[in-house]
Amino acid sequence: MESVGLFEAKTHLSELIARAERGEEVIITRHNKPVARLVPIVNAEPDLPARQEAVRALLASARGRTLGLDWQALRDEGRR
């Protein structure tokens, strides 16, 4: 893990971002004191198929059940 000064980080931000994309971590310092850490984001993409399956399962388990209110009651509640 490398440390870079704030001025250098501002000057070479694109390069530091590219390094983060490759998995590197960089500590940014101000007056030789660490103030921030630039790290890669792990798994930035949401797991869409897993989320869709979770919604399907939730809807399937709720089939036939109500919360005691119909859509008209919910609509009217929102109008108050």
GROMACS elastic network, one bead per residue, 0.5 to 0.9 nm:
[ bonds ]
;  ai    aj funct       b0    kb
    1    24     6  0.71837   500
    1    25     6  0.55804   500
    1    26     6  0.56977   500
    1    27     6  0.71122   500
    2    24     6  0.87590   500
    2    25     6  0.71717   500
    2    26     6  0.51526   500
    2    27     6  0.61438   500
    2    28     6  0.86372   500
    3    26     6  0.57450   500
    3    28     6  0.57144   500
    3    29     6  0.67304   500
    3    32     6  0.89700   500
    3    34     6  0.80408   500
    3    37     6  0.89417   500
    4     7     6  0.83308   500
    4     8     6  0.63445   500
    4     9     6  0.62767   500
    4    26     6  0.72218   500
    4    27     6  0.63011   500
    4    28     6  0.51013   500
    4    29     6  0.60308   500
    4    30     6  0.87792   500
    4    32     6  0.88162   500
    5     8     6  0.53072   500
    5     9     6  0.60992   500
    5    10     6  0.87160   500
    5    27     6  0.84748   500
    5    28     6  0.56508   500
    5    30     6  0.59223   500
    5    31     6  0.75638   500
    5    32     6  0.71743   500
    5    33     6  0.89821   500
    5    34     6  0.88969   500
    6    10     6  0.61942   500
    6    11     6  0.85649   500
    6    28     6  0.59418   500
    6    29     6  0.57269   500
    6    30     6  0.56489   500
    6    31     6  0.84418   500
    7    10     6  0.51848   500
    7    11     6  0.61923   500
    7    12     6  0.86483   500
    7    30     6  0.85048   500
    8    12     6  0.59966   500
    8    13     6  0.80512   500
    8    28     6  0.89923   500
    9    12     6  0.52257   500
    9    13     6  0.53207   500
    9    14     6  0.89405   500
    9    15     6  0.88743   500
    9    16     6  0.72338   500
    9    28     6  0.69651   500
    9    29     6  0.89300   500
   10    13     6  0.53225   500
   10    14     6  0.88571   500
   11    14     6  0.84389   500
   12    15     6  0.53883   500
   12    16     6  0.63429   500
   12    17     6  0.87762   500
   13    16     6  0.50257   500
   13    17     6  0.61061   500
   13    18     6  0.85922   500
   14    17     6  0.51200   500
   14    18     6  0.62451   500
   14    19     6  0.87015   500
   15    18     6  0.50803   500
   15    19     6  0.63043   500
   15    20     6  0.87438   500
   16    19     6  0.50243   500
   16    20     6  0.62788   500
   16    21     6  0.86883   500
   16    24     6  0.88089   500
   16    25     6  0.88950   500
   16    26     6  0.75499   500
   16    38     6  0.79888   500
   17    21     6  0.62447   500
   17    22     6  0.87343   500
   17    38     6  0.79578   500
   17    39     6  0.87961   500
   17    40     6  0.84897   500
   18    21     6  0.50181   500
   18    22     6  0.64603   500
   18    23     6  0.89185   500
   18    24     6  0.89055   500
   19    22     6  0.50606   500
   19    23     6  0.65707   500
   19    24     6  0.54756   500
   19    25     6  0.76462   500
   19    26     6  0.84316   500
   19    40     6  0.85388   500
   20    23     6  0.50078   500
   20    25     6  0.60234   500
   20    26     6  0.77131   500
   20    38     6  0.68422   500
   20    39     6  0.56618   500
   20    41     6  0.82510   500
   21    24     6  0.72844   500
   21    39     6  0.84202   500
   21    40     6  0.57707   500
   21    41     6  0.80082   500
   22    40     6  0.77040   500
   23    39     6  0.74065   500
   23    40     6  0.56016   500
   23    41     6  0.85954   500
   24    38     6  0.83787   500
   24    39     6  0.67334   500
   24    40     6  0.69628   500
   25    37     6  0.69636   500
   25    38     6  0.56234   500
   25    40     6  0.70320   500
   26    36     6  0.84718   500
   26    37     6  0.57033   500
   26    38     6  0.50999   500
   26    39     6  0.67639   500
   27    34     6  0.64092   500
   27    35     6  0.75615   500
   27    36     6  0.58850   500
   27    38     6  0.62851   500
   27    39     6  0.87670   500
   28    32     6  0.88973   500
   28    33     6  0.83144   500
   28    34     6  0.58599   500
   28    35     6  0.59607   500
   28    36     6  0.51086   500
   28    37     6  0.59164   500
   28    38     6  0.74438   500
   29    32     6  0.53554   500
   29    33     6  0.50241   500
   29    35     6  0.53340   500
   29    36     6  0.69173   500
   29    37     6  0.88558   500
   30    33     6  0.53275   500
   30    34     6  0.65062   500
   30    35     6  0.64971   500
   31    34     6  0.84353   500
   34    37     6  0.79639   500
   41    44     6  0.60165   500
   42    45     6  0.87316   500
   43    46     6  0.72723   500
   43    47     6  0.88294   500
   45    48     6  0.82398   500
   46    49     6  0.88732   500
   46    50     6  0.88317   500
   46    51     6  0.82313   500
   47    50     6  0.55204   500
   47    51     6  0.63165   500
   47    52     6  0.87926   500
   48    51     6  0.50770   500
   48    52     6  0.61025   500
   48    53     6  0.85840   500
   49    52     6  0.50877   500
   49    53     6  0.61472   500
   49    54     6  0.86067   500
   50    53     6  0.51241   500
   50    54     6  0.61936   500
   50    55     6  0.87276   500
   51    54     6  0.50666   500
   51    55     6  0.63090   500
   51    56     6  0.86851   500
   52    55     6  0.51634   500
   52    56     6  0.62291   500
   52    57     6  0.86687   500
   53    57     6  0.61289   500
   53    58     6  0.85454   500
   54    57     6  0.51203   500
   54    58     6  0.61289   500
   54    59     6  0.86099   500
   55    58     6  0.50468   500
   55    59     6  0.61246   500
   55    60     6  0.85011   500
   56    59     6  0.51748   500
   56    60     6  0.60451   500
   56    61     6  0.85948   500
   57    60     6  0.50399   500
   57    61     6  0.61269   500
   57    62     6  0.86172   500
   58    61     6  0.52391   500
   58    62     6  0.62805   500
   58    63     6  0.87194   500
   59    62     6  0.51290   500
   59    63     6  0.61403   500
   60    63     6  0.52430   500
   60    64     6  0.89386   500
   61    64     6  0.85768   500
   61    65     6  0.86420   500
   62    65     6  0.54962   500
   62    66     6  0.77830   500
   63    66     6  0.83474   500
   65    68     6  0.87793   500
   66    69     6  0.69525   500
   66    70     6  0.77616   500
   67    70     6  0.78742   500
   69    72     6  0.79542   500
   69    73     6  0.58520   500
   69    74     6  0.66107   500
   70    73     6  0.53846   500
   70    74     6  0.64103   500
   70    75     6  0.87050   500
   71    74     6  0.50223   500
   71    75     6  0.60185   500
   71    76     6  0.85469   500
   72    76     6  0.60749   500
   72    77     6  0.84491   500
   73    76     6  0.50861   500
   73    77     6  0.60226   500
   73    78     6  0.86520   500
   74    77     6  0.50087   500
   74    78     6  0.63641   500
   74    79     6  0.89115   500
   75    78     6  0.52512   500
   75    79     6  0.66410   500
   76    79     6  0.51139   500
   76    80     6  0.69456   500
   77    80     6  0.57214   500
